[in-house]
Amino acid sequence: MKPKETIYDRIAAHAVAYARLEAACDPADEMAAKERGQKVTPEALAERDAADSGEIAAFEEFLAYVPASRLCLIRKVEYLQYALRGRDTLDRDELGTFLHSLRQFRPHDD
Protein backbone atom coordinates (compact mmCIF):
# COMPACT_ATOMS: atom_id res chain seq x y z
CA MET A 1 0.00 0.00 0.00
CA LYS A 2 1.39 3.38 -1.01
CA PRO A 3 1.62 5.89 1.84
CA LYS A 4 -0.52 9.00 1.50
CA GLU A 5 1.35 11.90 -0.03
CA THR A 6 2.03 14.82 2.28
CA ILE A 7 2.83 18.49 1.79
CA TYR A 8 6.41 17.57 2.61
CA ASP A 9 6.54 15.30 -0.45
CA ARG A 10 5.36 18.19 -2.65
CA ILE A 11 7.82 20.61 -1.03
CA ALA A 12 10.68 18.13 -1.51
CA ALA A 13 9.72 17.47 -5.13
CA HIS A 14 9.68 21.19 -5.89
CA ALA A 15 12.96 21.79 -4.06
CA VAL A 16 14.66 19.06 -6.10
CA ALA A 17 13.20 20.42 -9.34
CA TYR A 18 14.30 23.94 -8.45
CA ALA A 19 17.83 22.74 -7.62
CA ARG A 20 17.98 20.96 -10.99
CA LEU A 21 16.93 24.17 -12.72
CA GLU A 22 19.51 26.21 -10.83
CA ALA A 23 22.23 23.73 -11.82
CA ALA A 24 21.13 23.77 -15.47
CA CYS A 25 21.04 27.54 -15.88
CA ASP A 26 24.75 28.36 -15.75
CA PRO A 27 25.86 25.85 -18.42
CA ALA A 28 23.12 27.22 -20.70
CA ASP A 29 24.00 30.88 -20.09
CA GLU A 30 25.74 32.42 -23.11
CA MET A 31 27.56 35.12 -21.11
CA ALA A 32 28.80 32.70 -18.44
CA ALA A 33 30.00 30.28 -21.11
CA LYS A 34 31.81 33.08 -22.94
CA GLU A 35 33.57 34.11 -19.71
CA ARG A 36 34.74 30.51 -19.31
CA GLY A 37 35.90 30.43 -22.93
CA GLN A 38 33.26 27.86 -23.82
CA LYS A 39 30.17 27.63 -25.96
CA VAL A 40 26.70 26.62 -24.87
CA THR A 41 25.91 23.13 -26.12
CA PRO A 42 22.55 21.95 -27.43
CA GLU A 43 22.56 19.44 -24.56
CA ALA A 44 22.91 22.23 -21.99
CA LEU A 45 20.01 24.11 -23.56
CA ALA A 46 17.89 20.96 -23.64
CA GLU A 47 18.67 20.23 -19.97
CA ARG A 48 17.80 23.80 -18.98
CA ASP A 49 14.50 23.60 -20.86
CA ALA A 50 13.66 20.21 -19.33
CA ALA A 51 14.60 21.45 -15.86
CA ASP A 52 12.47 24.55 -16.36
CA SER A 53 9.47 22.44 -17.36
CA GLY A 54 10.08 20.13 -14.41
CA GLU A 55 10.22 23.03 -11.96
CA ILE A 56 6.99 24.49 -13.32
CA ALA A 57 5.23 21.11 -13.08
CA ALA A 58 6.47 20.50 -9.52
CA PHE A 59 5.38 23.99 -8.46
CA GLU A 60 1.93 23.49 -9.97
CA GLU A 61 1.59 20.16 -8.14
CA PHE A 62 2.60 21.89 -4.93
CA LEU A 63 0.01 24.63 -5.49
CA ALA A 64 -2.72 22.05 -6.21
CA TYR A 65 -2.01 19.95 -3.10
CA VAL A 66 -4.95 20.05 -0.69
CA PRO A 67 -3.61 20.25 2.87
CA ALA A 68 -4.56 17.31 5.08
CA SER A 69 -4.30 19.21 8.36
CA ARG A 70 -3.84 22.69 9.77
CA LEU A 71 -0.13 22.00 10.10
CA CYS A 72 0.08 21.08 6.40
CA LEU A 73 -1.82 24.26 5.57
CA ILE A 74 0.69 26.32 7.55
CA ARG A 75 3.62 24.55 5.89
CA LYS A 76 2.09 25.12 2.45
CA VAL A 77 1.72 28.85 3.03
CA GLU A 78 5.21 29.11 4.55
CA TYR A 79 6.82 27.28 1.64
CA LEU A 80 4.91 29.40 -0.86
CA GLN A 81 6.28 32.50 0.82
CA TYR A 82 9.79 31.03 0.63
CA ALA A 83 9.43 29.85 -2.99
CA LEU A 84 8.21 33.23 -4.18
CA ARG A 85 11.54 34.77 -3.19
CA GLY A 86 13.14 33.00 -6.14
CA ARG A 87 10.48 33.59 -8.76
CA ASP A 88 7.96 36.07 -10.04
CA THR A 89 4.63 36.42 -8.32
CA LEU A 90 1.88 33.91 -8.98
CA ASP A 91 0.11 34.35 -12.28
CA ARG A 92 -3.69 34.21 -12.47
CA ASP A 93 -3.82 30.46 -13.14
CA GLU A 94 -1.36 29.65 -10.35
CA LEU A 95 -3.28 31.82 -7.91
CA GLY A 96 -6.51 30.11 -8.95
CA THR A 97 -4.97 26.68 -8.38
CA PHE A 98 -3.67 27.72 -4.97
CA LEU A 99 -7.01 29.21 -3.89
CA HIS A 100 -8.90 26.15 -5.14
CA SER A 101 -6.68 23.90 -3.01
CA LEU A 102 -7.41 26.06 0.02
CA ARG A 103 -11.16 25.91 -0.66
CA GLN A 104 -10.92 22.09 -0.68
CA PHE A 105 -9.24 22.04 2.74
CA ARG A 106 -11.36 20.36 5.41
CA PRO A 107 -9.70 20.81 8.81
CA HIS A 108 -9.47 17.92 11.23
CA ASP A 109 -7.45 17.27 14.34
CA ASP A 110 -3.70 17.57 13.77
C-alpha positions in Angstrom: 0.0 0.0 0.0 1.4 3.4 -1.0 1.6 5.9 1.8 -0.5 9.0 1.5 1.3 11.9 0.0 2.0 14.8 2.3 2.8 18.5 1.8 6.4 17.6 2.6 6.5 15.3 -0.5 5.4 18.2 -2.6 7.8 20.6 -1.0 10.7 18.1 -1.5 9.7 17.5 -5.1 9.7 21.2 -5.9 13.0 21.8 -4.1 14.7 19.1 -6.1 13.2 20.4 -9.3 14.3 23.9 -8.4 17.8 22.7 -7.6 18.0 21.0 -11.0 16.9 24.2 -12.7 19.5 26.2 -10.8 22.2 23.7 -11.8 21.1 23.8 -15.5 21.0 27.5 -15.9 24.8 28.4 -15.8 25.9 25.8 -18.4 23.1 27.2 -20.7 24.0 30.9 -20.1 25.7 32.4 -23.1 27.6 35.1 -21.1 28.8 32.7 -18.4 30.0 30.3 -21.1 31.8 33.1 -22.9 33.6 34.1 -19.7 34.7 30.5 -19.3 35.9 30.4 -22.9 33.3 27.9 -23.8 30.2 27.6 -26.0 26.7 26.6 -24.9 25.9 23.1 -26.1 22.6 22.0 -27.4 22.6 19.4 -24.6 22.9 22.2 -22.0 20.0 24.1 -23.6 17.9 21.0 -23.6 18.7 20.2 -20.0 17.8 23.8 -19.0 14.5 23.6 -20.9 13.7 20.2 -19.3 14.6 21.4 -15.9 12.5 24.6 -16.4 9.5 22.4 -17.4 10.1 20.1 -14.4 10.2 23.0 -12.0 7.0 24.5 -13.3 5.2 21.1 -13.1 6.5 20.5 -9.5 5.4 24.0 -8.5 1.9 23.5 -10.0 1.6 20.2 -8.1 2.6 21.9 -4.9 0.0 24.6 -5.5 -2.7 22.1 -6.2 -2.0 20.0 -3.1 -4.9 20.0 -0.7 -3.6 20.2 2.9 -4.6 17.3 5.1 -4.3 19.2 8.4 -3.8 22.7 9.8 -0.1 22.0 10.1 0.1 21.1 6.4 -1.8 24.3 5.6 0.7 26.3 7.5 3.6 24.5 5.9 2.1 25.1 2.5 1.7 28.9 3.0 5.2 29.1 4.6 6.8 27.3 1.6 4.9 29.4 -0.9 6.3 32.5 0.8 9.8 31.0 0.6 9.4 29.9 -3.0 8.2 33.2 -4.2 11.5 34.8 -3.2 13.1 33.0 -6.1 10.5 33.6 -8.8 8.0 36.1 -10.0 4.6 36.4 -8.3 1.9 33.9 -9.0 0.1 34.3 -12.3 -3.7 34.2 -12.5 -3.8 30.5 -13.1 -1.4 29.6 -10.3 -3.3 31.8 -7.9 -6.5 30.1 -9.0 -5.0 26.7 -8.4 -3.7 27.7 -5.0 -7.0 29.2 -3.9 -8.9 26.2 -5.1 -6.7 23.9 -3.0 -7.4 26.1 0.0 -11.2 25.9 -0.7 -10.9 22.1 -0.7 -9.2 22.0 2.7 -11.4 20.4 5.4 -9.7 20.8 8.8 -9.5 17.9 11.2 -7.4 17.3 14.3 -3.7 17.6 13.8 
